[in-house]
Amino acid sequence: MNIEFITEEYVAQPEAIRYWFCVDGEDYGIHDCKGETSLLDIDGYPIDECNDPDGIKEALEVELDKIKAHNDATNAAEQNETTETD
């Protein structure tokens, strides 16, 4: 399975973030609302787990964990730089 991160977008109601990926040439999203995730189709509609026989949601959640870890590390490094220059 070839997965490429595309972008993320903030959703105000409910407060959440949607992460978009290209999976083997097709776009999917992960809607993350306070740690609860759901798989989205290209139009932003939820895909039931019974309609996910290839395990796309699980694969995207692994990628999402990597993105969050990278963002956390970047934010920590920026905070350290700010603290050191103050």
N, C-alpha and C positions, 0 to 999 in steps of 0.2 A: 504494500500500500504506500503510495507516494503522497506525502502530506506537506503542504506549503502554507505557512501563515500569511494571511492577506492583510487584515487590519482589525482594530477593535473599535467599538463605538459605545458610548455611554447612553443608557436608556433611563430617562427620568422617572417614569411610572411603569412598573415598579422600579425602584432604584436598582439598576443592574448593569452589567456590561455584556455585550455580545462580541464574541471573538469569531472572526470569519476565516475559514480555511478552504483551500482547494485540495480535494482528495481525488486523485486519479482523474483530474480534469473536470470534476464537478464541485460546485461550491456548497459548503455546509457551514452552519454556525453552531456555536455553543452559547446558550443563554445562561449566564451565571448570576443568580440572584442570592446573595448572602450564602454562597457555598452550595446552593441547590442548582444543579445543572440540568439542561434539557437540550436535545439535539434539534436543530432547526434546518428546514430546507432553504433553498436559495431565496425564497420570498419571505422568510422569517417565521414560517409556520412550524409548530412543533411536529416532530416525527416520533410516533410511538415506538417504544423499544421493540415491539413485536414486528415492526417494519424496518428493523435495522439488523438484518441477518449477517451482515459483514462485520458487525462490531465497530462501526464508524465512531459512535459516541465514545466508546472506551478508548479507542486510539486517539481521538481528539482530546480527551481528558488528560492523557499522558502528555501530549504536546502543550496543553494549557498549563499543566504543572510546571513544565520547563520554562514557559514564558513568565509565569508568576515568580518563579525562583530568580530568573534573570532580572526582572523588574525590581524585586526586593534587593538584590545585590547592587544594582545600579543606584537605587535610592539611598542605600546605606553608604555607598561610596561618596555620593553627592553630599550627604549630611556630614561625613567626616571632613570633606574639603571645606565646607562652610564653617564648621567648628574650628578648624585649624587656622582659617584666615581671620576669625573674629578676635 
